[in-house]
C-alpha cells in the first residue's frame, strides 16, 4: 500500500469524495433514481475539485482568507 502525507483539508475532501462515491454506487444498485445518484456524484466531484483547485466552498475561502494577509 502506498502511503503519502497530505494535509487535513485534503484528507477531509478525499474522505467526503469516497463516501459520496459509495453513496452513488449504493443509489444505483438500489434503483433509487439517477437524480439521487447524480447528486451524490456531484458532491464527490466537488470534493476532489477542492483539492485540485476547481471548486471553492465558503469554508475553504474562509480558511484561505484567515491565513493570508491581503492588502489593506
C-alpha positions as CSV (number, residue, x, y, z in Angstrom):
1,X,0.0,0.0,0.0
2,X,1.3,3.4,-1.0
3,X,1.3,6.0,1.8
4,X,1.6,9.7,1.3
5,X,1.4,12.7,3.6
6,X,-1.4,15.1,2.9
7,X,-2.8,17.9,4.9
8,X,-6.0,17.6,6.9
9,X,-8.1,19.6,4.4
10,X,-7.2,17.3,1.6
11,X,-7.8,14.2,3.8
12,X,-11.3,15.5,4.6
13,X,-12.0,16.2,1.0
14,X,-10.9,12.7,0.0
15,X,-13.0,11.1,2.7
16,X,-16.1,13.1,1.5
17,X,-15.4,12.1,-2.1
18,X,-15.0,8.4,-1.1
19,X,-18.2,8.5,0.9
20,X,-20.2,10.2,-1.8
21,X,-18.9,7.9,-4.4
22,X,-20.0,4.9,-2.3
23,X,-23.5,6.6,-1.9
24,X,-23.6,6.9,-5.7
25,X,-22.9,3.2,-6.2
26,X,-25.4,2.3,-3.5
27,X,-28.1,4.5,-5.1
28,X,-27.5,3.0,-8.5
29,X,-27.7,-0.6,-7.1
30,X,-30.9,0.2,-5.2
31,X,-32.5,1.8,-8.3
32,X,-33.2,5.0,-6.3
33,X,-33.1,7.1,-9.4
34,X,-30.5,8.8,-11.4
35,X,-31.2,12.1,-9.8
36,X,-30.1,10.9,-6.4
37,X,-27.1,9.2,-7.8
38,X,-26.1,12.3,-9.8
39,X,-26.4,14.5,-6.7
40,X,-24.0,12.2,-4.7
41,X,-21.7,12.1,-7.7
42,X,-21.6,15.9,-7.9
43,X,-20.7,16.1,-4.2
44,X,-17.8,13.7,-4.8
45,X,-16.6,15.7,-7.9
46,X,-16.8,18.9,-5.9
47,X,-14.8,17.4,-3.0
48,X,-12.0,16.4,-5.4
49,X,-12.3,19.8,-7.1
50,X,-11.4,21.4,-3.8
51,X,-8.1,19.6,-3.9
52,X,-7.2,20.4,-7.5
53,X,-8.4,24.0,-7.3
54,X,-11.6,23.7,-9.4
55,X,-14.1,24.1,-6.6
56,X,-14.1,26.7,-3.8
57,X,-16.5,26.4,-0.9
58,X,-17.3,29.1,1.6
59,X,-15.4,27.1,4.3
60,X,-12.3,26.8,2.1
61,X,-12.4,30.5,1.2
62,X,-12.7,31.4,4.9
63,X,-9.6,29.3,5.7
64,X,-7.7,30.9,2.8
65,X,-8.5,34.5,3.8
66,X,-8.0,33.9,7.5
67,X,-4.4,32.6,6.9
68,X,-3.2,35.2,4.4
69,X,-2.9,38.9,4.7
70,X,-4.4,40.5,1.7
71,X,-3.5,44.2,1.2
72,X,-5.1,46.9,3.3
